[in-house]
Amino acid sequence: MVVVQHAGEDAETHSGGRTALADLEASFAGHPIWKAKLLLCLSSGWASPEDLRIVEPVLAAAARTHRTCRSAFGDAGGDRAPGPGEDRDHPSSDAPTFALYFEEKYKAFCRERPEAEVAAFLAGGGLAVERSLSALATARLKAGMPAPAEEVRREDMPVGGGPAVLRSAAEYALSLHLRLLEDLYGALRSERVADAFERIQARLSLERPEEPPIPLRPGVGEIMLVERDADRDIEFSVERYPCTAETLDPRVVRIPPGKTNNLHKHAHETLFCFIDGTGEILVGTTWVPVKAGDAVFAPRWAMHQTRNTGTGELVLLAITDYYLTSRVYVGKYDKI
């Protein structure tokens, strides 16, 4: 980051400011904000277009707040009047409460603190805005959406006041941004399940005339997966039952004699109900012998695998809470 020298500032002061700011920037390389869950979600491509409709307006508003304060920086220091586009008493009323808190605290600091502290504060805030908008652009591309038209560039900031002042002010800016990112991540997760919660609370039935109740037996659903790997003795098929559901996702798994399904784990819980044949199932580190009529539960994130040890096909019904868990979980979710 380049430090802009004030008019009349001597070379020694300028050099000291440059060194202090460079040291400050390097010292924040391990700040918790760079590991914020929302930034990881965005940069990893885990956000859906629906997620981005929640996230993008808040991040864009935070960037506007920063730009507003940056453009008014020439009047920094003391209790100055609001700068261009800045409204001290009437922030954006359609924003969530946590975003309004961020805007209020951000502008108050820039309005009330001395110039040197505001410069350091904006330098720290600029780093956070730059990283947030970069992650957002990545998320849009990975979700098949066009990149945002606007870009943020790290600004040159005049500084002064010594390393302790710089660090304290920049730390406060990063802390404000971190709180905003954490609150926004929580809002994203809540919004993912909001519709289902509303239907539950409203006691709305999910019955549909085009999907009447049917006996859940093998052959009535659609095959959603067939996998074969002769080298590992893996062979199985997965059949999904046609039923309207927001929580449960029942599926029939068929495994030929001497074969297994793949060893795996996932965020959803599973109750395995064995319909036909004999075999064994691994849950965690324990193999359990099973036959028709048995049921075994696999907790979420527990490694599990099923093996057919009989002479006929092993058929089991796997009842999962995938439809709920897949909305709650933010990350790469491979449905098996």
Backbone hydrogen bonds, N-H to C=O, Kabsch-Sander energy under -0.5 kcal/mol:
donor,donor_aa,acceptor,acceptor_aa,energy
4,V,2,V,-0.5
9,E,6,H,-2.0
14,H,10,D,-2.2
15,S,11,A,-2.6
16,G,12,E,-2.3
17,G,13,T,-2.5
18,R,14,H,-2.4
19,T,15,S,-2.3
20,A,16,G,-2.5
21,L,17,G,-2.4
22,A,18,R,-2.3
23,D,19,T,-2.6
24,L,20,A,-2.2
25,E,21,L,-2.6
26,A,22,A,-2.1
27,S,23,D,-2.1
28,F,24,L,-1.0
28,F,25,E,-0.6
29,A,26,A,-1.5
31,H,28,F,-1.7
34,W,31,H,-1.6
35,K,32,P,-1.6
36,A,33,I,-1.6
40,L,36,A,-2.1
41,C,37,K,-2.5
42,L,38,L,-2.6
43,S,39,L,-2.8
44,S,40,L,-1.8
45,G,42,L,-1.1
46,W,41,C,-2.2
47,A,41,C,-0.7
52,L,48,S,-2.3
53,R,49,P,-1.5
54,I,50,E,-0.7
54,I,51,D,-1.2
55,V,51,D,-2.2
56,E,52,L,-2.6
58,V,54,I,-0.6
59,L,55,V,-2.1
60,A,56,E,-2.7
61,A,57,P,-2.0
62,A,58,V,-2.2
63,A,59,L,-2.1
64,R,60,A,-2.2
65,T,61,A,-2.4
66,H,62,A,-2.1
67,R,63,A,-2.5
68,T,64,R,-2.8
69,C,65,T,-2.3
70,R,66,H,-2.5
71,S,67,R,-2.8
72,A,68,T,-1.4
73,F,70,R,-1.2
75,D,72,A,-2.0
76,A,73,F,-2.2
77,G,110,C,-0.6
77,G,113,R,-0.6
80,R,78,G,-1.2
80,R,111,R,-1.0
86,E,83,G,-2.3
88,R,86,E,-0.5
95,A,92,S,-1.1
99,A,96,P,-0.7
100,L,96,P,-1.9
101,Y,97,T,-2.2
102,F,98,F,-1.8
103,E,99,A,-2.4
104,E,100,L,-2.6
105,K,101,Y,-2.6
106,Y,102,F,-2.6
107,K,103,E,-2.4
108,A,104,E,-2.3
109,F,105,K,-2.0
110,C,106,Y,-1.8
111,R,107,K,-1.8
112,E,108,A,-2.1
113,R,109,F,-2.3
118,V,114,P,-2.3
119,A,115,E,-2.5
120,A,116,A,-1.9
121,F,117,E,-2.6
122,L,118,V,-2.9
123,A,119,A,-1.9
124,G,120,A,-2.4
125,G,121,F,-2.7
126,G,122,L,-2.4
127,L,123,A,-1.5
128,A,124,G,-1.7
129,V,125,G,-2.6
130,E,126,G,-2.5
131,R,127,L,-2.2
132,S,128,A,-2.5
133,L,129,V,-2.6
134,S,130,E,-1.8
135,A,131,R,-2.3
136,L,132,S,-2.1
137,A,133,L,-2.3
138,T,134,S,-2.0
139,A,135,A,-2.3
140,R,136,L,-2.3
141,L,137,A,-1.9
142,K,138,T,-2.4
143,A,139,A,-1.4
144,G,141,L,-1.4
145,M,140,R,-3.5
157,M,2,V,-1.0
166,L,162,G,-2.2
167,R,163,P,-3.0
168,S,164,A,-2.2
169,A,165,V,-2.1
170,A,166,L,-2.7
171,E,167,R,-2.6
172,Y,168,S,-1.7
173,A,169,A,-1.9
174,L,170,A,-2.4
175,S,171,E,-2.3
176,L,172,Y,-2.3
177,H,173,A,-2.1
178,L,174,L,-2.6
179,R,175,S,-2.4
180,L,176,L,-2.0
181,L,177,H,-2.6
182,E,178,L,-2.5
183,D,179,R,-2.5
184,L,180,L,-2.4
185,Y,181,L,-2.1
186,G,182,E,-2.0
187,A,183,D,-2.1
188,L,184,L,-2.3
189,R,185,Y,-2.1
190,S,186,G,-2.2
191,E,187,A,-2.4
192,R,188,L,-1.5
193,V,189,R,-0.8
193,V,190,S,-0.8
194,A,190,S,-0.6
194,A,191,E,-0.6
195,D,191,E,-0.5
197,F,193,V,-2.3
198,E,194,A,-2.4
199,R,195,D,-2.2
200,I,196,A,-2.3
201,Q,197,F,-2.7
202,A,198,E,-2.3
203,R,200,I,-1.2
204,L,199,R,-2.3
211,E,208,R,-1.9
217,R,215,P,-1.7
220,V,217,R,-1.4
222,E,240,R,-1.7
224,M,222,E,-0.5
224,M,238,V,-2.6
225,L,238,V,-1.4
227,E,236,F,-2.5
229,D,234,I,-3.2
232,R,229,D,-1.1
233,D,230,A,-0.9
234,I,229,D,-2.4
235,E,233,D,-0.5
235,E,260,T,-2.2
236,F,227,E,-2.0
237,S,254,R,-1.7
238,V,225,L,-2.8
239,E,252,V,-3.0
240,R,222,E,-2.6
241,Y,250,P,-1.7
243,C,241,Y,-1.2
249,D,320,T,-2.4
251,R,318,A,-2.4
252,V,239,E,-2.9
253,V,316,L,-3.0
254,R,237,S,-2.0
255,I,314,L,-2.5
258,G,308,N,-1.2
259,K,256,P,-1.8
260,T,233,D,-2.0
261,N,306,T,-1.8
264,H,304,H,-2.0
270,T,298,A,-2.0
271,L,319,I,-2.3
272,F,270,T,-0.6
272,F,296,V,-3.3
273,C,271,L,-0.6
273,C,317,L,-3.1
274,F,272,F,-0.6
274,F,294,D,-2.9
275,I,273,C,-0.5
275,I,315,V,-2.5
276,D,315,V,-1.8
279,G,290,V,-2.4
280,E,307,R,-2.2
281,I,288,V,-2.5
282,L,305,Q,-3.6
283,V,281,I,-0.5
283,V,286,T,-2.4
284,G,303,M,-3.5
285,T,283,V,-0.8
286,T,283,V,-1.6
288,V,281,I,-2.6
290,V,279,G,-2.8
292,A,277,G,-0.9
293,G,274,F,-3.3
294,D,291,K,-2.2
296,V,272,F,-2.3
298,A,270,T,-3.2
301,W,266,H,-3.3
302,A,299,P,-1.6
304,H,264,H,-2.4
305,Q,282,L,-1.6
307,R,280,E,-3.1
308,N,259,K,-2.8
309,T,278,T,-1.0
309,T,307,R,-0.7
310,G,278,T,-1.1
314,L,255,I,-2.8
315,V,276,D,-2.6
315,V,313,E,-0.6
316,L,253,V,-2.3
317,L,273,C,-3.5
318,A,251,R,-3.6
318,A,316,L,-0.6
319,I,271,L,-2.6
319,I,317,L,-0.7
320,T,249,D,-0.9
320,T,318,A,-0.7
321,D,269,E,-1.1
323,Y,247,T,-0.9
324,L,247,T,-1.0
324,L,321,D,-0.8
325,T,321,D,-2.7
326,S,322,Y,-3.1
327,R,324,L,-1.0
328,V,324,L,-1.8
329,Y,325,T,-3.1
331,G,329,Y,-0.6
333,Y,331,G,-0.6
334,D,332,K,-0.6
335,K,333,Y,-0.8
